[in-house]
Amino acid sequence: MDFYSTVLKGIYDGAKENKAETTLMTFEDFKNKRKKCDGILIIGSDPIPKEFLNCEIPTVLVDNYIVGEKINAVISNGFDGAYYVINKMIKRNYKRIIHIHGSLEFYGFRRRFEGYELAMKNNNLLPMTYEVAENQESINYIIDLVLDKKPEVIFASNDPIAIMVLNILKKKKINVPKDVQIIGFDDIVFASSTQPALSTIKVFKYEMGNVAIERVIELSNGKNLHPYVTSLFTEFIERKTTKGYRKMKKFFILAFVFLLIISVFAKTKIVFWTAPNPNQEAYWKKLVAEYEKLNPDIDIEWTTIPAAGSSEEAILSAIASGRTPDICTNIFSGFAAQLIELDQLVELNKLPGFNDLIASRKMESIIKGWNFMGKTYVLPIYSNPILMWWRKDILEKYGWEKPPRTYSEIYELSKQFVIPNKKYTMRVVAGRNWWDRWFDYITYYYAASEGKPYIDLKKYRAIYNNDAGIKVAKFFETMFKNKWTAVDLGNAPLYNGVILGSLKGPWEIPYAEKQFPEVLKI
């Protein structure tokens, strides 16, 4: 996510300089809305529908290249970057260099693999490679196999994989870089803040986005129409996970003293972000004003989380652009676990007075459920219950005095109410984004499992492959197979009577009161 946030910033800045407008959307959104445009940038390595490769609108691929397709593309030179760094390690007399990589179906991973492989072969060394899924469980599975080879250097195809490897080695009490050196690829924002800081190959992500927007504008103006690929060279950023790192100690101390002197006389500023919700905005506005009045030496720069696809996307974009908040609400446990694993959150239990606060609020039992490996990084301050909303007035017309409570009752209601392609029982799938799962599968899973967790926070893996999880999946299958639900249900389907029920959160109440007061009164 960090990677593409920086690419997007390069695109947005380039568009602004050229007075061009940009809109971010999925393939599906573009096909549905048929938005008129002068050019298309396709970002990332996911499969691309054929109609986008053959369309008449000027198109540029960003961080992707398709062999055999004469289409404009802007990529990083992963082959050269991998070849250079492996050659460098070999010149330092390291021979046992292992490459852990993601799926070679993706162009970027494949080119990095090829660069590593050629560097090893050109030096008469045997390439040793392991393919993994980009998750902790997959890497845990192969790490012992890797360590059996007694590697001197582990080269990962991207920084997230490298960071997960680093964390596993630390847990195994393996010293990095003394026992094993680690090199990543991309130079995401978290790479410099790991312990020890990650040596990596920098991809010029901002420049990639900037070049791409310049190219698509050029094409839209009818200039240089013959397609070509722009390949940006990378740069090896050596930090502390390789043995060549040298730290500039004197400069750091001087800088620290200088900053310390300034901070003594400065007013403390805290950047605070909250969820973009009208009710919460009203609450925090009052609370921030009261706090600043009681603490005149503290200036709280309060704002809502910037508009983005999700709070998580906004936070990662802020990290990429150096605008990270000091405190932020609306962080769910899964995203918190990701940030914790990358050493981005503060241990709250180490702060003076924190335990007293928990005791005074009688939160000892609650906070245990939010602990990660026995430590506290997130403070739960409110709960948003996700509940099923039903149209009582329509249910009563079909003889239902109470809403259905079981799968079989929903199936029975579906047979009564559904009109093919016109009316459906309920919204089953909330959307295509990962956070939409809170408003469909996860909520149904909680109900079916009587509140059991779906993630093991100690092992960082999903644990819903059980009887409850299978029943929920079967329910989804039954509803779609019989066409009792659909993905596209139109605008405000619950309020317009297209569906009878949908999962909603408490923030929906002000919206319904304002937009559909008559329906809400029923």
N, C-alpha and C positions, 0 to 999 in steps of 0.2 A: 504493500500500500504506500509506504514511504517513497518507494521508487517512482511510482506513477504520479504521486502528488507533486514531486519536483518537476517531472516532465510536463505536467499540466501547467505549473507556474510559468515555465518557459514558453508554453503555447499562449497563455493568457497575456503575458507581458509583450510578446511579439505581436499579438492581435491588437493590443492597445496602441502600440507604436504605429501600426499600420491602419488604425481606425477601423478595425474589422470587428464584427460581433461573433461570439462563439457560444455554442450550446452543447452541453455534455449529455449524451443519451446512449442507450443500448441499441443494438441492432433491431430488436423487436420494437422498441419505441419509435425508431426512425421509420420502420416499415409501416407501423400503424398510423403515425401522424403525418407521414409523407411531407415532412417539413421542407419547404423550398430553401435551397442553399446554393452557394457558389463553389463550395469545395468540401471534401470530407477527409478527416484525419482518423485513421483506424489505429487505436492504441493497444498494444499488447500482443501476445502470441497465441491467443485463443483462436479456434477455427473460424474462418471468415466465410459467410454465405456467398455463394457464387455470384449472386446478383450484384454484390458490392465490388467484386473484382472486374466485372464486365460493364459497369454502369458508365454513362457518359459524363457524369459529374467528375471533375478533377479530384483524384484520390491519392493520398500519400499514406503508406504504412509507417507506423512509428514503433520502433523496437521489434520489428518483424520483417522477414523477407521470405518470399515463397519461390522456391526454385522452379524455373520454367515459366513464371508469370512475369510479363514485361509491365511491371507496375512500379511507380515511384516509391522509394522507401528510405527511411533514415534509421540507421542502426548504430550500435557501438561495435567496435572491432574486438569482439570477444576472443576470436582466434589468436590475434596478435597479443592481446593482454595475457592470455593463459600461457602462450608460448614463451613470452618474455619472462614472466615470473618463475616458471618452472626452470627455464634455462639459468636464471639468476641463482636459484636454490642449488642447482647442480654445480654451478661454478663455486659455490661455497662448500662444496664437497659433501652435499647431502644426496644420497642415492635412493633411499626408500621413501618415495613420495607417492602417496595414495590420493586418488581423486574420488570424492563423494559428490554425486551429481543428481539433479532432478531428471525428469523424463526427457529423453532425447527426441521426443516428438516436437519439442519446442526448439525453434531455431537457435535462440540464444544459448541454451544449455548444450546443444549439439556442437556449435562452433567452439565453445570453451573446451568441451571434451576433445575435439579434434586438435586444438592447439596444444593441450596437455599431452595428448598421445604422441604427436609428432616430436615435441621437445624430448620426451623420454626416448623414443626410438632413435632419434638423431644422435643421442648420447649413449646408444647401446644399452639402454636400461629397459626393464620390463614394465610396461604400464600396468597399474593395479587400480581397478575402478569398481565402484559400488553404486548402484542406482537406488535411490530412496524416494519415498513420498515425502513431501515437505511437512512432516509432523514429527513430534517427539517420539511417538511409539515406533515409527519406522526406523528412526535413527538409533534408538535404544536397541532395536533388534539386531542391527548390523555392526554396532560399535565394537563388540567383543571380537567379531571376525576381523575387523580392521586392526585392532590392537594385537591380535595374534601375529600379524605381519611385522610387528615392531616398527611402526612407521617413524620416520624422523620428521616428516612434514605431512600434514593433511591439507589438501587443497579442495575447498568446497566450491560448488558452482554458483552459490550466491551467499550473501551475508547471513540470512536467517538460518540456513543449514549450518554455516560455520559457527554461529552463536550457540545453536543447540548442541553442537559437538563440544564446544568449549565448556558449556555448563555441565555436560555429562562427565567430561574429563575431570573437572573440578570436584564433582561429587565422588569420583573414584580416587581422589587424592593424587591425581597425575598432574605434575607441575608443567604449566604452559608458560614460557616456551622451553624450559630446561629439558623436560623429557620428550615432549612433542610440540612441534610448531604448527600453527594453524593460519591459513590464509583464506580469506573470503573473496567475494566478488560483488561489486556494485557501489560500495561505500555509502550505505544507507546511514541515516542520522544516528542510529543507535550504535554503529560500529565503533565510534570513538569513545563511547561511554561504558563499554563492557569492562570487566575486570579479569585479566588485563585487557587494555584497549586492542581492538582487532586490527591486524595488518590485512589490507584488502586491496583490490584493484578498483580504482575509481572509474565509474562510468559517468560521463558528463551528461547527466540526465537533463538538467536545465537547458543546456546547449542543444541537446537532441530535440526537445520540444520547440525551441526557438527556431532552429533550422527547418523543422517540419512545417511550421506555420508560414515561414517565409516562402518555402517551396510551393505550398498549396495556393498561396496568394499569387505567386508568379504564374502558376498554371491557369488560375482563374482569369488572369489578365492576358492569356494567350501567348505567353513567352516561354521559350525553351521547352517545347511540348514533348520532345523525345524523352521517354522515361529513363531514369538512372537511379542508382543507389548511392546514397551518401553514407560513408562509414567513418565514424568518429573514433580516433585513437583513445585508448585508456591510459591510466597512469597508476603505477604501483605506489600505494600509500603505506609506508612501513611504520607500524606502531610497536606494541609490546608483545604480540603473540609470535613474533619471529625474533631471532637473536641478533639481527642487525640494527635494532632500534637504539638510538642515542637520544637522550633527553637534554633539553637546553635548560639546565637547572637555574643558572643565574638570571636569565630573562624572566622565568616564571616567578622567582622570588621578588624581583623588582616590580613586576606587574602586579603581584599580589599586594605589596606594600602600597603602591600607588592607588590601587582600587580600594584598599582598606582605609586610607586617609580620606578619600572622597566620601566613602559610605558613612564615616563618622558624622559628617555634617549634613548628610542628605536625609530627607524624609523617606521613611520606609514605604515602598510601593508594592502592593500585592495585586497581581492580575488574577481576577476571579471570573470564571465562566459558569453560567447556569443554563439549564434546559430552556429552549425557546418555546415557552408555554405561558400564555397570558396570566394564569393564576399564579404560577411560580414567579413570573416577573414582578407582579404586584407585591408578593411576599418579600422577595429579596431586595427590592428597591427600598422598602421600609426598613428592613433589617440592616442593610449596609449603611444607610443614613444614621441609624441609631448607634451602630458600632463606631463609625468615624467620629461621632459626637463624643462618645466616651473615650476614644483613643485618638486625640488630635495629631499625634506623631505618625499615624498610619494613614496612607492614602490608598483606598481600594479602588482599583480600576475595574469596575464591574460591567460586564456585557453578557448578552446571551451567546451561546455557541454559534459561530458563524454558519450561514446557510451552506449546506452540502448534502450529499446523499444520505449521510448519517452522522451522528455525533462523533463516532470513531473516525470516520473519514476526515472530518473537520479538524480533529485533534492531531491526526497524523500529518495533515497538510500544514498545520501550524508548526509542528516540530520541524518539518522540512524547510519551512521559510523562516525559522528562528523567532516565531511569535507564540511560543508555548505559554499557556497559563500556569500560574503557580498552584492554583486550586481549581478543580473542575468537578461539577456534579454530573449526574447522568452517566456514570461509568458502571457497566454491568460486570459481573464476576468473570466472565470469559475474557473480555477485553483487558480487565485488570490483570488476569493471570498472564496474558501475553506481554503486557508492559513490565510486570514484575520479573518475568523470565529474562527480559532484556535490560534489567537493572535501571528502570526508568521511574520507579515510584519510591517514595520515602517510607521508611518503617515508622508508622505512627506511634507504635508502642514504645519507641525510644524517645519520643518527645516529652518534655517535662509536663506533668499534670494530666497526661492522656489517660492513664489508668484511673485517676481520681474522677475524671470526666465520665468514664464508662460506668464507674460505681455509682456516681450521683444520678445518672440517668437509668440506672438498673438495667444495663445492657450486657451484663456478663455472659448470659446464655446466648443472646442474639449474636454478639460479636464472634463467638466461637464458629458459627456457621460461615463467617466471612474471612476467617483466618486462612492464610496460605503458608503451609509448612510451619505452623505454629507462630507465625508473625502476622501483624495487622498492617495492612496497607490501605484499606478502604473502610470508611466509616459510613454505615447505612443510616440515612437520615429520613427517608420516607419510603413508602411502598406504593406501587401502582398496580392494584389488582386488575387482572385481565378477566373480564366476565362475558358471558354470552348474552347478547341483547336479542330479544324476540319481539316481533310485532304482535302484541296482544290482541289488537283489534281484528287482524286477519286470522289469527289462530282460532279465535272464538267463532268466526264464520264457518270454520271447518270442524266445529265441535270440540275444540281443545280448550278446556278451561285452565289447564296448566301446561306449560311448555314441555316438550319431550326431554327426557333425562337419560335415555339409553340409545345405543346405536339402533336397536330394533324399532324403537318408537320413531326415530328420525326417518328410518326407511319407510315406515307406515305412513308418516306424514308426507313424505316425498311422493308416494303413489297417489295421494289425494290432490296435492297442490301443483306439482310441476306440469308446465306446458312446454314441450320441447322448443328450445331456442328462444323462449320468451320469459318464462318464469322458472326459478330454481328454489330449492329448499333453503340453502344457506351458503355463505361464503366459507369454503373449506381451506383454500390456499390464499394467503393474504397478499402474496406478491412474489417477485423473483429475486429479491435481495435477501442476503443472509439474515439480516435483522428481522425480516418478516416472519421468521420461524417462531419468534416469541408470540406472534398473534395467530399461529395455527398449530404446528406440530408440537411445540414445547408445552403449550397450554393444554392441549388434548392429552399429551403424555402425562403431565402432572395429574390430571383428572383420572386417567386410567390406572396410574401406578400409586394413587393416593399420596402424591407429594414426594415421591422418590426423586433424587437428583439424576440428571441426565449426563453430568460430567463428573469424572473423578479428578478433583483438583490436586490430589497428591501425585497422581500418575499422568495428569494432563491428557486424558483420553475420554472419548464418549463411552457411556455405559448403558445406552438405551436399547441394545440388541437383546431384548428380553420379551417376555410374554406381553407386557403392556405396550411396548414399542411396536411389536408386530401387529397387535390388535388395532392400534391407531393407523398404521400403514394400510391394513386391510380395509379400514373404514374409508380412508382416502380413495383407495382403489374402487371400492363399491360405489361411492358417490360419483366418481368420474365415469366409471364404466357404464352406469345407468343414465348418465347425463343429468343427474340431479343437482349438479353444480358445474361451474365453469371457471376458467381463469379470468376471462374478461366479462365482467358483469355490468359494465357501463358505469355511469356517474351516479353516486349516492344510491346504490341499489336497495339498501334497507329502507331508506326514507321514501323512495319512489315505488315501493311495493314489488320490486323485481325478485327480492329474496325475503324470507321470513326471519332469518337470524344471522348474526355475525358477531365475532369476538371484538370487543371494544375496551378501551381503557378509560379512566376517569376524565382525561383531557377532552374526550369526545362530548361531554355534557355541555360545556359552554358553546361549542360549535353547533350542536343540535338545537340548543335554546335560541341561538341567533338565526340559524338558517332554516330550521324545520320545527318551529315552536308548536304547530298544530299536531304534528306527529308525536312529539315528546309528551304532550298533555294526555294523549289517549291512554 
